[in-house]
Amino acid sequence: MALWKRAGTYHLDIAAPDGSRIRRTTGTTDREKAKEYHDRLKAELWDQARLKRKPPRTWDEAALRWLKEKAHKKSYRDDVQRIRWFTGHLRGKTLDQIDRSLVDRLVTKHIQASDRTKDLYVALIRAIFRRAMREWEWIDTCPAFRTYSVGGKIRVRWITEEQAQSLLEALPDHQREVVVFALATGLRQGNVLGLRWDQVQLNRRIVMIEHGGTKNDDALGVPLNDVAMAVLLRQRRKHRTYVFTYRGERLRSANTRAWRAALAKAGITDFRWHDLRHTWASWLRQNDVPSWVLQELAGWKSESMVRRYAHMSVKHLEPYADRLDFDPGAQARGSEGEAGAVNVTKSPTNAVRPGLRLAAVDGESC
């Protein structure tokens, strides 16, 4: 046993079963306690080497490694905020001390928000534990953490064209242009605010979002309609790099005081900036754009993402509804014959809906 005293504190030197050497302080001036620490550490090293037992890892170690490996994530700042919250409750705890019941108690007691928000917190800790099990091999099993919004309705919030006009009239000029472009293209906030001129091809009427620039990391080509083209033409020569700016600087935030004030003035409640994308998709479906086209326009990988808008247009189902041949007055008429016949008018299948019209600026139609 190698124990020695330095500056009043005992230190140890152990040869591990794999041949490595461990030199560290015992943190005590009592020789008996130092000896106990030495023997316990040596036994743990033997168990890990010979019995293949994994050393205990703490939440702090897991959180730090996760943040180092995920620094490239688009939602990295959200991860930092949620990990900081969890660390306030789990600091110093080993991973085997953190189970479903503990996390459920913390989330239900301290997070006073929607089930969707709770699921975002739990999804992060679930991902960390899965990585600790599958990639880092720190633990053998992963707890079955609770999901809160099972069976809940998917939120699809959209506004009418009249509400959109009221909102645009209440916004300052630079934000109005951003919102019009979002309604015309369906692009997410990050893609709109970060749009660069080298991504815009005016002659081809298209915006190219490169690989890694979308939520699913796939490249996306966005066709530009007349409304979007009018916005881009008005933004030309305002900045050499970025399309949307304010006072010569790139716009970095959309959820501003002016945005919230405009919503209040327009009488629009429970509406987020991302709901502009829901509005764009809803308007297209209401104008009978097929689901598969909408899915490609939005860049969604999963059909379930576009299915949430399917009920907004049933024009393609009208011919099948007309196949029902049922005359509820036939038995009652009996022998009345043709005189009492009821004329049943079937739904039109070739009705033409009016086109979508969105005013981009005061008094100007695009």
C-alpha positions in Angstrom: 0.0 0.0 0.0 1.5 3.3 -1.1 0.3 6.1 1.2 2.4 9.2 2.0 1.8 12.5 3.7 2.3 15.8 2.0 1.4 19.1 3.6 -0.5 17.2 6.3 -2.8 15.4 3.8 -2.4 11.7 2.8 -1.9 10.8 -0.9 -2.1 7.4 -2.5 -0.5 5.6 -5.5 -2.3 2.6 -6.9 -1.4 0.2 -9.8 -4.7 -0.5 -11.5 -5.4 -4.0 -13.0 -5.0 -2.7 -16.5 -1.5 -1.5 -15.7 -2.2 2.2 -15.3 -1.3 4.1 -12.2 -3.6 6.3 -10.1 -2.1 9.0 -8.0 -4.4 11.3 -6.1 -5.1 12.9 -2.7 -7.3 11.1 -0.2 -8.5 14.5 1.1 -7.9 13.5 4.8 -5.2 13.9 7.5 -6.4 10.7 9.2 -4.3 7.7 8.3 -7.0 5.2 9.0 -9.6 7.0 6.8 -6.9 7.4 4.1 -6.3 3.6 4.3 -10.0 2.9 4.0 -10.3 5.2 1.0 -7.2 3.4 -0.6 -8.7 -0.1 -0.1 -12.1 0.8 -1.4 -10.7 2.5 -4.5 -8.5 -0.5 -5.2 -11.5 -2.9 -4.8 -13.6 -0.8 -7.2 -10.9 -0.8 -9.8 -10.6 -4.6 -9.5 -14.4 -5.0 -9.9 -14.4 -2.8 -13.0 -11.6 -4.7 -14.6 -12.4 -8.3 -13.7 -16.2 -8.2 -13.2 -16.8 -5.7 -16.0 -18.7 -3.4 -13.6 -19.1 0.1 -14.9 -17.8 2.9 -12.7 -20.6 5.3 -11.4 -21.0 8.4 -13.5 -22.7 11.6 -12.4 -25.3 13.8 -14.1 -22.7 16.5 -14.2 -20.3 14.3 -16.3 -23.1 13.3 -18.6 -24.3 16.9 -19.1 -20.8 18.2 -19.8 -20.1 15.5 -22.3 -23.4 16.0 -24.1 -22.8 19.7 -24.5 -19.3 19.1 -25.9 -20.5 16.6 -28.4 -23.7 18.5 -29.4 -22.2 22.0 -29.8 -23.2 22.0 -33.5 -26.9 21.5 -32.8 -29.3 24.2 -34.0 -31.1 23.9 -30.6 -27.8 24.0 -28.6 -28.9 27.1 -26.7 -32.2 25.4 -25.7 -30.1 22.4 -24.5 -27.9 24.6 -22.4 -31.0 26.2 -20.8 -32.7 22.9 -20.0 -29.5 21.2 -18.8 -28.9 24.2 -16.5 -32.4 23.7 -15.1 -31.9 19.9 -14.6 -28.5 20.5 -13.0 -30.0 22.7 -10.3 -31.9 19.6 -9.1 -29.6 16.7 -10.1 -26.1 18.1 -9.4 -23.9 15.4 -7.8 -26.3 12.5 -8.4 -25.1 9.4 -10.2 -27.0 8.2 -13.2 -28.3 5.2 -11.4 -29.9 7.4 -8.9 -31.9 9.2 -11.6 -35.1 7.3 -12.5 -38.5 7.9 -14.0 -40.2 8.8 -10.7 -37.5 11.4 -9.8 -37.7 13.2 -13.1 -41.5 13.0 -13.1 -41.6 14.6 -9.7 -39.3 17.4 -10.7 -41.1 18.1 -14.0 -44.7 18.1 -12.6 -43.8 20.2 -9.6 -41.5 22.8 -11.0 -42.5 23.2 -14.7 -45.8 25.1 -14.8 -46.3 24.9 -18.5 -48.0 22.9 -21.2 -47.5 19.2 -21.7 -45.6 19.9 -24.9 -43.1 22.0 -23.0 -42.7 19.3 -20.4 -42.0 16.8 -23.1 -39.2 19.0 -24.5 -37.4 18.8 -21.1 -38.0 15.0 -20.8 -36.9 14.4 -24.4 -33.5 16.0 -23.7 -32.8 13.9 -20.5 -34.0 10.8 -22.4 -31.6 11.5 -25.2 -28.7 12.0 -22.8 -29.4 8.7 -21.1 -29.8 6.8 -24.3 -26.4 8.2 -25.5 -24.9 7.2 -22.1 -26.1 3.7 -22.7 -25.6 3.2 -26.4 -22.6 5.3 -27.2 -20.6 6.0 -24.0 -21.5 2.6 -22.4 -21.7 4.2 -19.0 -25.0 2.5 -18.0 -26.7 -0.8 -18.9 -30.3 0.4 -19.1 -32.2 3.6 -19.8 -35.2 4.6 -17.7 -38.6 4.7 -19.4 -39.2 8.4 -18.8 -42.8 9.6 -19.0 -44.3 11.3 -22.0 -46.9 13.9 -21.1 -48.7 14.8 -24.3 -49.7 11.2 -25.5 -53.0 11.4 -27.3 -53.0 15.2 -27.2 -54.1 17.2 -30.2 -51.4 18.6 -32.6 -51.5 22.4 -32.5 -52.2 24.0 -35.8 -52.9 27.8 -35.3 -53.5 29.9 -38.4 -55.1 33.2 -39.2 -57.4 34.4 -41.9 -56.4 36.7 -44.8 -58.3 39.6 -43.1 -56.4 39.0 -39.8 -53.2 38.9 -41.7 -53.9 42.2 -43.3 -54.7 43.8 -39.9 -51.4 42.4 -38.5 -49.4 43.7 -41.5 -50.9 47.2 -41.1 -49.9 47.3 -37.4 -46.2 46.3 -38.0 -43.3 48.6 -38.7 -42.0 48.5 -42.3 -39.0 46.3 -41.8 -41.0 43.7 -39.9 -43.9 43.9 -42.3 -41.6 42.8 -45.1 -40.4 39.8 -43.1 -43.9 38.6 -42.2 -45.1 39.0 -45.8 -42.2 36.9 -47.0 -42.9 34.2 -44.4 -46.5 34.1 -45.4 -45.6 33.8 -49.1 -42.9 31.1 -48.7 -43.7 29.2 -45.5 -40.0 29.4 -44.5 -39.1 29.0 -40.8 -38.0 32.0 -38.8 -34.3 31.1 -38.9 -34.3 30.7 -42.6 -36.1 34.0 -43.2 -34.0 36.2 -40.8 -30.8 34.6 -41.9 -31.5 34.7 -45.7 -28.5 35.8 -47.7 -28.4 37.2 -51.2 -26.2 34.3 -52.4 -29.1 32.0 -51.6 -31.5 34.0 -53.9 -31.8 33.5 -57.6 -34.1 36.2 -58.8 -33.9 35.1 -62.5 -35.0 31.6 -61.6 -37.5 32.8 -58.9 -36.1 30.5 -56.3 -34.4 30.5 -52.9 -31.9 27.7 -52.2 -31.5 26.6 -48.6 -28.3 24.5 -48.5 -27.7 21.2 -46.7 -27.7 21.8 -42.9 -29.7 24.9 -43.2 -33.1 23.3 -42.6 -34.6 21.6 -39.5 -34.0 18.2 -41.0 -30.6 19.2 -42.5 -31.7 18.5 -46.1 -31.3 21.0 -48.8 -34.5 22.8 -49.9 -35.5 24.7 -53.0 -38.2 27.3 -52.4 -40.1 28.7 -55.4 -40.9 32.4 -55.2 -44.4 33.6 -56.1 -45.2 37.2 -57.0 -45.6 38.3 -53.4 -42.2 36.9 -52.4 -40.6 38.4 -55.5 -42.0 41.8 -54.7 -40.5 41.7 -51.2 -37.0 40.8 -52.5 -37.1 43.4 -55.2 -37.8 46.1 -52.5 -35.0 44.8 -50.3 -32.3 44.9 -53.0 -29.3 47.1 -52.3 -30.2 47.6 -48.6 -27.4 45.2 -47.5 -24.6 43.4 -49.3 -25.0 40.1 -47.5 -28.4 39.8 -45.8 -31.9 40.3 -47.3 -33.7 41.5 -44.2 -32.1 44.2 -42.1 -32.8 47.1 -39.7 -30.7 50.2 -39.6 -28.0 48.5 -41.6 -27.7 45.4 -39.4 -29.1 41.9 -40.0 -32.4 41.2 -38.2 -31.7 38.6 -35.5 -35.1 38.4 -33.7 -38.7 38.3 -34.8 -40.5 38.0 -31.4 -40.0 41.6 -30.5 -42.0 44.2 -28.6 -43.2 45.6 -32.0 -44.4 42.1 -33.0 -46.3 41.6 -29.8 -47.8 45.1 -29.9 -49.0 44.5 -33.5 -50.7 41.2 -32.5 -52.5 43.0 -29.7 -53.6 45.9 -32.0 -54.9 43.4 -34.6 -56.8 41.5 -31.9 -54.9 38.2 -32.6 -54.3 36.0 -29.5 -52.4 32.7 -29.0 -50.3 33.3 -32.1 -46.6 32.6 -32.4 -44.2 33.6 -35.2 -43.9 30.0 -36.3 -47.7 30.0 -36.8 -47.1 32.0 -39.9 -45.8 28.7 -41.4 -49.1 27.0 -40.3 -51.0 29.9 -41.9 -49.1 29.5 -45.2 -49.8 25.7 -45.2 -53.5 26.2 -44.2 -54.1 28.7 -47.0 -52.5 26.5 -49.6 -54.7 23.5 -48.6 -57.8 25.6 -48.5 -57.0 26.5 -52.1 -56.9 22.8 -53.0 -53.1 22.4 -53.2 -52.5 18.6 -53.0 -51.0 17.2 -49.8 -48.0 15.7 -51.6 -47.2 19.1 -53.2 -47.5 20.8 -49.9 -45.2 18.3 -48.3 -42.5 18.9 -50.9 -42.9 22.7 -50.7 -42.5 22.7 -47.0 -39.6 20.2 -47.0 -41.3 17.7 -44.6 -39.9 14.2 -44.6 -42.9 12.7 -42.9 -46.3 12.5 -44.4 -47.8 12.8 -40.9 -46.5 16.4 -40.8 -48.7 17.4 -43.8 -51.6 15.3 -42.7 -52.5 17.8 -40.0 -53.8 20.1 -42.8 -55.6 17.5 -44.8 -59.1 18.3 -43.4 -58.9 21.9 -44.8 -59.6 20.8 -48.3 -62.0 17.9 -49.3 -62.5 18.8 -52.9 -60.9 15.6 -54.1 -63.5 13.6 -52.0 -66.6 15.3 -53.5 -66.9 12.9 -56.5 -66.9 9.9 -54.1 -69.5 11.5 -51.8 -71.7 12.0 -54.9 -71.8 8.2 -55.5 -74.3 7.8 -52.6 -77.6 7.2 -54.3 -80.2 7.8 -51.6 -83.7 9.4 -51.9 -85.2 9.8 -48.4 -88.6 10.8 -49.9 -89.2 7.8 -52.1 -91.2 5.6 -49.6 -93.3 8.5 -48.4 -94.4 9.4 -51.9 -95.6 5.9 -52.7 -97.9 6.1 -55.6 -97.7 9.9 -56.0 -95.4 9.3 -59.0 -93.3 11.9 -60.6 -95.3 14.8 -59.3 -93.9 14.5 -55.9 -90.4 13.7 -56.9 -87.7 15.4 -54.9 -84.8 16.9 -56.9 -81.5 16.2 -55.2 -78.7 18.5 -56.5 -75.3 16.9 -56.2 -72.3 18.9 -55.1 -70.3 20.6 -57.9 -67.0 19.0 -58.7 -65.7 21.7 -61.0 -66.2 24.8 -58.9 -63.5 27.4 -59.3 -62.3 28.9 -56.0 -61.1 32.5 -56.0 -57.3 32.9 -56.0 -55.3 33.9 -52.9 -54.6 37.6 -52.7 -52.3 39.2 -50.2 -51.4 42.9 -50.0 -47.7 43.2 -49.4 -47.6 47.0 -48.7 -50.2 49.7 -48.1 -52.2 50.2 -51.3 -50.0 47.8 -53.3 -51.2 44.3 -54.4 -48.7 41.6 -55.3 
